[in-house]
Amino acid sequence: MRYIRNGQILLVISLSISVTAWGQGGRGRGAAAQQAGQPAATPAGTPAAAPAGATGRGGRGGGGGGGAASSSEFYNYDTTAGSGPAIPDAPPTETHQKITVNGEALAYTARVGYMPLRNATTGQSEAHLFYTCYAKDGVADASVRPVMFFLGGAPGVAATWQEFGGFGPKRMKWMSDGTAGLPPYTWVDNPNTLLRQADLVFVNPVGTAFSRPDQPTRGPNFWNTAADIASLGEFVRSFVNTYNRRNSPLFLAGEDFGTGRAAGLAGYLDEHQIPVHGVVLLSMAASADATAGDEQYITLLPCLVMSAWYHKKLASDLTAMSAEQISGQARQFASRQYLHALYKGDRMTPEERTKVVADLSRLTGLSKEFIVNNNLRVTLERFNSELMRDQHRGLSNSDARVSGFVPGAGGGRGGGGGGGRGGFGGPAPAIDLNLSSLAGGFEAAYETYLRRELTFNGNSNGIFYLSSGGIGTFTATGTDDASLAAAFARNPNLRLFVGVNYYDLNAPFYATEFALAHLNVSPEVRAKNITVSHFEAGQMAYVDTKALVKLQADLSRFVNQSAARK
């Protein structure tokens, strides 16, 4: 399956078949990876040959950036180095904290450190995964309390976004405009933490945060789908054994292309006799069927309509609608008139064509001339460059509500097949303005929080890889056993929560809905085990304070109901 975004081909996950494609990107999102059909290498095996450089689907930095570092490059992790600083086996740093939630004190124990991943045969560690965990104090029997593991986004992206962005007990203090603002950066108590419902573990795969292979040359061994899932599976096994949580209801949370990671890990753990209660997927990557052929335009269109509606580019009667109303109208148009028009193609009558052009123009805010010149098929990059062309602004793919100035192409024309209003339009900006306004301050605040509040002093001079630079090329591989559908088949009691965001152009909400509607599960599972919730937010709903309130309430209900289910 493919989406044409920023002029690049984006491969995405097919939940009903496998998790092969989630490794193509992530918060690192800026370029799509090329898939190399290489066999998976286990952590103890020989590194698989890797395809050309990869990042991800739209802006936070991401998969690529490892490999051989030149003498002028001191940031990216160098897998050709003969050795690196050893990570000692040591107990995690432990502190006792307290926050106030709804007027009541919530006491908890915070732990931060490394979990060694040991070879089952030799007993030697092959990597150390950096993690933080938060356990509520005063629990009568902690061994049966739910535990939720947050797995980060796609390769190269740390779980820190989920921890410090919205779900942990402390949260980045965002400015009133939703950005990180200027230094000094700080944090606040998080009344919307999920710690009241479950203990929280934020685990960073090899090459993210401070997680590293024990030998640099072993890095590529971890950077394929099967080995990535296996390493996270070993982390979960070691964690539940270390902290006596084998009897706790376990939940896995993935985001972006990391939703494939969570789906595959659920199946992997079940195969290894560690049952999973629930899976949480945020900004879920779509299935191949949802973006094949003309379906890519059908499943993308409602997201474009929502973007035009938000920026008041539609007629007054449409602008007056609520988000639910306009999204419903967009779905209806896409699944009926638009689908019919693309299916008929040149077999449409002149009257039919005139009507669909007019309706498509009305719903997207694009001119009829532009719609005709693009043969009714509007890609994300063309929409992005055209919607606010008169203002010289483009949208952020991670959150279409955020726009910014776009410098004109050479000669002041849009390029790409026609510089005028009815042309194809130039490429969307390579920089995601939303994410660039968040990441720098976010990382600065988090590293300060680690040192000052959690008193973590390990790796004091090491680079913290938040979104890029820590891994080399990721080889996407997978099997049917790693799929969510297969996990449901093995464990019909598995519960699934999917968070869908209206303004995430990287994961269009209608494509997610399409994928879920075609997920190959039993009628009983579909009727009882799958929860879908929509948010007026961009890619990371939890950094949006308003959306976080709803997300926390929905997830709290999901965890409570799933854990109580017999």
N, C-alpha and C positions, 0 to 999 in steps of 0.2 A: 504494500500500500504506500501511497505517496501523497505528500502535500507539497506544493511548490511554494516555498517561503523564502524570502530574501534571495531568490534566485537559486536556491539549492534544493536538493531532494531530501525530504525527511522520511526516514523509515520509522514506522511505529508498530506497536505491539498488537498481536492478535490474541486476545485472551482465550478464545475458544480453541486455539491450535497450539500456540507455544508462546514463550516469552523471548523469542529470538531478538526482537528489535529494540527492546527498551534500552539496551546498552549503547544505542547510537547517540545519546545526548543527554541533556539535563539542564540544570539550572545553568549550566555552562552554555547552553543554547546559543550558539551563534552560527555554527555551521553544521551541516548534517554529516554523519559519518558514512563511510562506505563499508558495506558489509562484505566480509571476506569469507565465506563458508569454510572456515578452518575448524578442525575438530577441537573440542574443548580440552584444555590442559588442566590437570588438577594442580593444587598448590605444590604438590611434591614432584610434579612431572616436569616435562620439558616445555619451555615457553612456546606458545603457538605463534606462528608467523602472523604479524599484525597488518591490517590494511593501512591505507594512507590516513593522515591525521584526522582526528575526530573531535568535535566538541558537541554541540547539541542543538536543541530546538529553540533557541531564541535569546539568550542574553546574559546569563549569569556566569559565563566562563565555563568550563565544563570538561569534557572528556580528554581533550588533547593536551599537549604541552609537556609531556614527559620525554623520554628518549634521551639521546645524547645531548648534553648541554655544552655549548661552546664556551670559550674562555670569556666571552662577553656576556654570558648568560648565567646569572647566579640564583635565579628564582626557581626555574623548572627543575623537577626531580630528575636526576641523571641515572638511568638504569644501567649504564655502562661502567659506572664507578666500581672499583674493586671492593670497596667496603664503605660502610657508613657508620655513624655513631650508634653504639649498642644501646638498646632500650633495656634497662634492667628489669628483672621480675621483682616487683615490689607491691605491697598492699596499696590500694588506692588511698588518696588523701580524703579524710572524712571530716565533715563539719556538721554542726547542728544548727539549724536555721528555723526561723519562724516568720510567717507573713499573716496578714489579716485578710480574710475573705468574708465578705458580707457581714462584717462586724465581729467575726469570730476568729480566734487565733488558730492557725494551722501550723503545727510543728512537724518538722521532717528532718531526715538525715540525708545529706548530700554526699555523694562519693564521686571522685573523678580520678581517672588513672588509665591503666592499660590492662587488657586481657590478652595473654599470650595464646596464640593458636598453635597447638602442638600436633606434630605428626603422630598418628595413632600407632604406627609401628616403631618408630625410633624414640618417640617421646621428646624429640627436639622441637623447639619453637621455630616456626617459619615466618611468623609475623606477629606484630603486637597491634591490637586495635584499641584506639583511644575512645573512651566512653565517659559519659556522665550518667548518674542515676539518682533518682530522688524517691525516697521511701517515706511514707507517712508514719509518724511516731504514734505510739499509744494504741496500736491495732492489737486486738485480742489474740488473733492468730494470723500473723503475717504470711504464713506459709500457704494460705488459701486466698490471699488477696489478689485481685487481678493485676497483671503486669502488661504494660504496653511497650513494645519495642518500636522506636522510630528509626527508619533505615535510610533517611536522606533521600535525595533525588537521584538523578542519573549518575553515571560514573564521573568522579571528580568533584561531586557536590557533597558537602558535609551535612550531617543531621542538625547542625547548629541552627540552621534556619528554623526548623520546627521547635527546637528547644528554647531559643532566645527570642524567636519571633512571635510566639504566641501560646505554646502549650506548657512550658516549664513554669516553676513558681516565680521566677523573675523574668521580666520581659524588657526588651529594648524600649527606651523612652523615645517615641517618635514625636516629631514636631506636629503642630496642628494641621499642617498641609500634607501629612503622611510621609514626609521624607525624613532622612536622618539629620538634616540640618548641618550645623557647623559645630566643631569641638568647643568645649569638652562634651563628650558623649556619655550618657549614663543609662541607668536602668531603674525600673520601678517594680513594686510588688504586682503580681499578676492575679487579679481576682478571677480571671477566666482560665486558670490552670486546670488541667485534667487530673491533678494530683489528688483531688478529693475522691475521684472515682477509681483510680488505679495508680500503682507505682509506675514511674516513668523511666525508661532507659533510652538514651540517645546514643546509638552506636555508629561509628564512622568507618566505612569500608577502607581497605588498604589504599593509600594515596590521598585520603581526605583528612582534614584536621591534622592531628599529629600521628595518625596511623601510618605505619611503615612496614615494608617487608624487612626481615632481619638482614637480608643481603640485597643490595640494590638490583642485582641481576635477576632476582626472583620476582621482581615486581610484575612483569608481564604474565607470570603464571596465574596471577589473581585477576587479570583484566580481561576475562571473558565471562559470559553469562553463567556457565555451569560452575566455574571456580569461585566466582563472586558469591553465588548463592551458597555454595558449600562452606565458604569461609564464614559467612554470616550465620549459617546453621550451626557451625562449631562454636561461634560466639554464644548463641542462644543456649546451646547445650551446656557449655562451661558456666554460663551465668546462672542458670537455674540450679545447677549442681552446687556451685559455690555458695549461693545465697539461700539454699533450701527452698526453691520455688517450683519444684517439679509438680506440685499439686495445685499450683495457681492457674487460673484461667489466663491463657496467653493471647495477646493481640499483637498484630503486626500492622504498621502504618507506613505506606510508601507514597511517594509524590512524584508527579511528572513521569518521566520514563522509569523512575523507581517504583511505579505501580506494578510493572512487570516483575521487578525484583521481589516485591511483597507477595505477588501471586505465586511465583515460583518457589519462594521460601516456604510458603504454607504447605505446598505439596511435598517439598524436601523434608521438612520436619515431620510430617505425618508418616512418611516412608521410614523415618528413623525413630519411630515410636515416641514422638514428642507432639501430641495433638495441639492444634491451634483452635481457639474459640472463635476468633474474629479477625477479619482483614479490613483495613481502612485504606481507601484509595482516594487521593486528592489530586485534582487536575489529571484525571486518568487519560493515558494515551489511548487513542482509538484503535479499533480493529482494522485489519486490512480491507475487509468488505466495506467499511464505512468510508473509505477514501479511495476506492478503486474506480477508475474511469470517471464518468460524469457524476458519480456519487460524491466525489470530492467537492464538487461545487454545491451540491444539494445540502450536504452536511455542514459546509462552511457558511452558507448564506445566512442562516438565522443569527450567527455571531456578528456578521457584517451589519445586519439590520439593527441589532442592539447597539453597535458602536455608533452608527449614524443617528440613531434615536438619542443616545446620550449626548452627543455633540449638537443636537437640535438642528440637524440637517434635513429633517423630514417636514412634511406638511403639518400645520398646526393641529389638526385632528389626531394625527398619529403621535405627535409630541406630547399631547395631553394624556395619552394612555399611561398606565402603570407599566412597570417592567414585566410583570406577569402577563398583562394584556398584549403588549407588543411582541413579546417572545412567543406567545400563543399564535398570534397572527402570522408571525414569521415562519413558525413550524408548519402551519396549515398551508401557506403559500408554497413553501419548499416541497412539501410532500404531495401536493396536488398539481396546481397549475405549472409550477416550475419543472417538476418531474415529468409531467406530460409533454411540456415543450421540448425539453432536452431529448426525450425519447423519440418524438416525432421528427425533430430536426427540420430538414428542408421539405418534409411532407406537411408542415403546418400551412394552413391557408394564410393569405395576407392579413385577414382580419385577426386570426389567432396570434400571428406574430406581432402585429401592432399592439394588441392588448397586453401580451406578456412583456413586451419591451416597456410599455407605459407603466405597468404594475411593478416591474423590477426596478425601474427608475424611481418610482414613488417610494418604494420600501428601502432603497439603499441610499437615496440622496444623490445618486450619480445621474449624469445627463443621459438622455435617450441616445444621443450620438455615441457616447462612450459605450453604452450597453451594446449597441449594434456593431460597433467596431471591434468589440471583444466577443462577438458571436454568442452573446448571452452568458458567457462563462467568465466570471470575475475571480481572478486569483487574489490571494491575500496581498501580495506585493503591489498589484495594480490598484486594488482598492485603497491600500494605505497611502499610496502616492497621489491618488486622485481626490479622495474625500475632502481634504482641506488644502488642496493645491492653491486656492486663491489666497490663503493665509500663510503659505509657505510652511505648513506644519505637517508632521506625520504622527502616526499613533505608535504607542509602545505595544509590541506584541504580547508582552506579559500582562499588560493591563491597558485595554483600549481607552480607558478614561483619561489616561495620561498622554498628552501630546507635547511636541516640542518643535522648535524651528528646524527646518530641513534645508541645508544649503542647496542652491540650484546647481544643476549639472552644467557642464561646459557650454558656454554660449547662452546660458539662461533658459534652456529648453529642457523638457522632461526626459526626452530620449525614449528609447524602447519602442519605436514604431510610430511615432507621431507626437510632436511636442505640444499640440494644441489641446483644447479642452476635451476633444473627442478621441485623443490618442490613447495608446496603451499605457502611458505613464512611465516614469522612471522607477528605479528600485527603491524599496523602503530603506530608511536609514539603518546602517549596520549596528548602531548603538541603541540599546533598549534604554530609553530615557528614564523609565520607571525604576528598573533595577539598578541603573548607575547612580540614582539618587539615594539608594538604600545601602548598597553593599559596603562601601568604604567605612562609613560611620558605624555600621552594624558590626563589622569585624573588630574595629577598634574598641568598641564598647564591650564586646564579648571577651576579648583577650584580657581586658582590664578586670572584668568580672571574674574570670578564671583565677587571676593572680590575687586580687584583693579580697574578694568575698569567699571564694571556694578554696583559697590559700594553696592553689596548685603551683608548684615551683619546678616541675619537671620540664625538660626541653625548653629551658628559658630562652635560648637563642635560636630555636628551631622555627621554621616557617610553618605557620598555620594555614593549611590549604582549605579555604572556605569554598571556592567555586572552580578553581582551575589551577593547573601547574603541578599537581601532585601525581598524576598518572600519565602514562603514555597512551598509545592508541588502544582502544577497547575493541576486542573481537566479539561480535555478537553471535552467540550460538544458543541452542536450546533444544528441548525435547518436549513431546506431548506430556510427559510426567511432570514438567515444570509449569504447566498451565493451570489457570484458575479453574477451568472447567473440570480438569482431571482431579484437582483438589476437592471440588464439590462432589465428584463421583465417589471418591474414597471416603469423604467425610461429609455426609449429608447434613450434619448439624452445624457446619461452618456457617458463620454469619458474615455478611459483606455490607460495608458502608461505603457509598460513593459520594464524594462532594463535587458538585458541578458548578463552575463559575461562569457567569454570563459574559464577562469581559476578558477572558483568557483566550486570546487569538491563537495561542500555541496549542491549546486543547479545546477546540470548539465544542460547545455544550451539546449541540445536536448530533455531532459525531459520537460523543460519549453515549448519548441516549440510544443511538442506532446500535452501537456495539453491545450495550446491555440487552437490548431487545432481541439480539441474535445470539446471545450467550448460550452455549449448548449445555443447559442444565435441566433437571427434572422440573415438572410443573409445581411440585411441592416446594422445591428450593426457591423457584421464582416467586411463588406466592408468599412465602413466609420468611425467607432468609436474606433478602436483599433490600436494603434501605438506600434511597437516593434523595439527596437534599440539594437544593439550588441556592446560590448565593449571588447577591449583587456585588460582585468583587472580581478582581483580576486573579492572576495565577496563584498567589499566596493569600488565600482569604484570611488567614490568621494574622497577617500584618495590618489588616484593615480592622480598626477597633470595632466598628459597628458590625461587620460580618463575623468577627471573632465571637461576639456574644451569642449569636445564633449557632455558630459552629460548635462552640463549647457545649451549649445546651443539647444540640442534636447528638454529639458524640457521647456526652454523659448518659443520655437516655439509651443510646446504642450499647455502651459498655454495661450498664446496669442490667438491661434486659437480656443481653447475651450471656453475661456471667450467671444470672439467676436461672437461666433456662436449663431444664433437666433433660 
